[in-house]
Amino acid sequence: MWNGAALCSLGGPPRRAASPLLPWVQTLNREWDRKCEGWCHGEQPARTCNVLPRRLVSSKAKRRRCAKTYPVLDGRILSVYRHVFEENLRNSEAVIKRYSELLETVSKGGGEHAILRHTQRNKKLFVRERLKLLLDDASFLELSPLAGLDMPYGDVPAAGCLTGIGKICGIWCVFMANDATVKGGTIYPIGVKKQLRAQEIAMQNRLLAVYLVDSGGAFLPLQSELFPDKTHGGRLFYNEAIMSAMGIPQVAVVCGSCVAGGAYVPTMAEEAVIIDKIGTLFLAGPPLVKAATGEYVSPEDLGGAKLHSEVSGCSDHFASSEKEAYECIRNVISTLNYDPLPEEAVEHDSPLYSSDELLGLAPQDYRCTLPVKLILSRLMDGSRFQEFKANYGTTLVTGFGHVEGRLVGIVANNGELSHDASLKGSHFVQLCSQRSIPILFFQNTAPHTAEPTSISQAEAHSHRLKAQASMMAAVACAAVPKITIVIGGCFGPDSYVMCGRSFSPNFLFLWPNARVALVDVRHFSTVPQAGDDESELKHLKEKLEAESTAFYSSTRLWDDGVILPQNTRKVIAQCLEIIEQQKYQVLSPCRYPVIRM
């Protein structure tokens, strides 16, 4: 439906970066305007029009004007949907309350007693205070804050480390910061997985990496899950070398203990700062020296700041305080020859409908899903959306829109992913890849239907399978940024088709109501078959129910975090800006990592 009031303004945002040709184009445009004005007043003959050049307009300006003419989505919530909306709203309020409780737990790190010991006895800053000193402002995109809760080996709040993306000197950076209040900074398997994911994001989006190291080394009782495999701790150091060879800078601050494997993180970074009387770096600490040789040596003499700054060369900068160390890191980053993104805000229209209503649109049950366009109307600039193949394969919605001025392709479930919908999705994903347009996937997949009972049904399933395989290949091979939001159910192979975790999206987030599982427990029969025990089936259903929640998923790092529905537009815009930064990098022909002396 068209909305005249929303389409009245055809102006566009200012250019982001000045082009060398811009002054010439502006001069020519002014000359053209002057001559056109003269013709309108009869000062020059109209026949000269065909020999003068057209008024030059930047292609970006043209795109802005076209975007203003995209059809406007009708986001009104009809009375027929009202009961579903209210049920969804009640469910969203319940899961968001639980989400808030979990975040409150995580924000306390290892607990009040551990924080007091860390800050008062050890004279160190709490990890979140460190980030405030390091980042340009307090707002940053924290990744997987719920990771590590309710693990088989106990709670490890935030997996013992904070990871996220924030700006330093105007440049988006990935940070990995150990929280020594959690288990004394000991590294658990979930902590390794979280840091590896942060490095993966840094490599995929070419983001500078900052390590704040305060670690007691690996948790030895779980060494078999930490040490030998390619997805274990050693991969952190491998990634550091590969990132350096890719020309992705890495800097580190030794702001606490760096023992055993943790000692390699700052020594493999391109520049490292160590803090006097706080930072220490050694493969084995004083207790092991005492046990092995009977000799007592202080932490400072064995691996303190002066030793590594003056003797070993493992550190490049000596800092007398934490504040000085983070200021030093900011100065180091300013030398990296990175061009920060232009500061001008991109002009854009807000959606015509309130984002708060997304709480009532967040699906509670795939059987009562509201039209996905109601969600898109609360996320797209001006609620405008240029749909692709609107009348074909309607259980998948595809098309183009803008999020805070940035063009994106949309692939959103609107029901069961049928044969036609899969072919449509494959076509659209390839279009986006060809045009270098980032893709947003909105997942709300339905469980598979029952097994076929006839030849015709079997043929239909086979056709659907082939179409889905085609879309999987298109998604896997699309060389454009991909952002996935699980807004409802994420079930079975449909999650692969819609760019789930195994298909390596740049970012993947869940709404609190989301469910991630091979099968939907509500679609799972508890009627015992021959030889099955009813109590076992009941137990299996309860297990599937518990393991399919958004919080279970997020604590195990199957995603990059749970986000509130009303914050979705802001998070997507932030991710798009982060991804876009690599366009402004000054790349070097470096082919080898930086090697210390």
PyMOL commands that set and color helices and strands:
alter all, ss='L'
color gray80, all
select helices_A, chain A and resi 5-7+22-40+46-51+59-67+79-107+112-121+127-134+157-160+183-185+189-205+220-225+234-245+260-268+286-293+299-303+305-312+322-333+355-361+366-368+372-376+381-383+419-435+455-477+494-497+501-503+521-523+534-547+550-555+565-584
alter helices_A, ss='H'
color red, helices_A
select strands_A, chain A and resi 141-143+161-168+171-178+208-215+250-259+271-275+280-282+317-319+386-388+396-403+406-413+439-443+482-486+489-491+507-510+515-517
alter strands_A, ss='S'
color yellow, strands_A
deselect
rebuild
show_as cartoon
